[in-house]
Amino acid sequence: VDPPRPGLHRDVLQALKDCTQLSRIVYISCNPDSLVEDVAKLTAVRDGFDPFIPVRAVAVDMFPHTVHVEMVLLLERSTRAPMPPPLPAKTGEGGDEAA
């Protein structure tokens, strides 16, 4: 989806959440405020609903020499998203151990 600056219309958000065949959304935004609002609604957990989770995000500088960037965010259904890799085990190096 590539919504206008105000973000996705509430009916579109509801349709995206309700469409069970939809497993992945690529969200492109030039407005970080509306991106945050829409993603919060798409990732909200409720009974009987498989929410989306953010998987990857990339800022794309389409307007050099300005502070503006396009944000590309990949969201996937929580039941279909890949599991994150395990965190590496601590080796005790670096002074983190108790004395």
C-alpha positions in Angstrom: 0.0 0.0 0.0 1.1 3.6 -0.7 -1.4 5.8 1.2 -1.7 9.6 1.0 0.0 11.6 3.7 -2.9 11.3 6.2 -2.6 7.5 6.1 -5.0 4.7 5.3 -8.7 5.2 5.5 -10.3 3.3 8.4 -12.3 1.1 6.0 -9.1 0.1 4.2 -7.4 -0.7 7.5 -10.3 -2.8 8.5 -10.4 -4.6 5.1 -6.7 -5.4 5.3 -7.0 -6.8 8.8 -10.1 -8.8 7.9 -8.7 -10.3 4.7 -7.4 -13.7 5.9 -5.9 -14.5 2.5 -3.6 -11.6 2.9 -0.4 -12.7 4.5 2.0 -9.9 3.7 1.8 -6.1 3.3 4.5 -3.8 1.9 3.7 -0.3 3.3 5.3 2.7 1.7 5.0 6.0 3.5 6.4 9.6 3.3 4.8 10.5 6.6 6.2 8.8 9.8 3.3 10.0 11.9 0.6 8.3 9.8 2.8 5.2 9.3 3.0 4.8 13.1 -0.7 5.2 13.5 -1.6 2.7 10.8 1.0 0.1 11.8 -0.3 0.3 15.4 -3.8 -0.5 14.1 -2.6 -3.3 11.9 -0.5 -5.0 14.6 -3.1 -4.7 17.4 -3.9 -8.0 19.0 -7.5 -9.1 19.5 -9.4 -12.4 19.8 -9.8 -14.4 16.6 -7.4 -12.1 14.7 -4.0 -12.9 13.3 -2.3 -9.6 13.6 0.5 -8.3 11.3 4.0 -7.9 12.7 6.7 -5.6 11.3 9.5 -7.8 9.7 11.7 -5.3 7.9 12.0 -1.6 7.5 14.1 0.4 5.1 14.4 4.2 4.7 14.8 5.3 1.1 16.3 8.7 0.4 14.4 9.8 -2.7 14.9 13.5 -1.9 18.7 14.2 -1.5 19.8 17.2 0.5 16.5 17.2 2.5 15.4 15.6 5.7 12.6 13.6 4.0 12.8 9.9 3.3 10.3 7.3 2.1 9.8 4.5 4.6 9.3 0.9 3.2 8.0 -1.5 5.8 7.3 -5.2 5.4 4.5 -6.6 7.6 3.6 -10.3 7.8 0.9 -12.2 9.7 2.2 -13.3 13.0 1.5 -17.0 12.3 3.4 -16.8 8.9 6.3 -14.6 9.8 9.7 -16.2 10.0 11.1 -16.9 13.5 13.9 -14.5 14.4 17.4 -16.1 14.8 18.3 -16.9 18.4 20.5 -14.4 20.3 24.1 -15.5 20.6 25.1 -16.9 24.0 27.1 -14.7 26.3 30.7 -15.9 26.6 31.5 -14.0 29.8 34.0 -11.7 28.0 33.7 -8.0 28.4 33.3 -7.6 32.2 29.6 -8.5 32.4 30.0 -11.3 34.9 29.4 -10.8 38.6 32.4 -10.6 40.9 
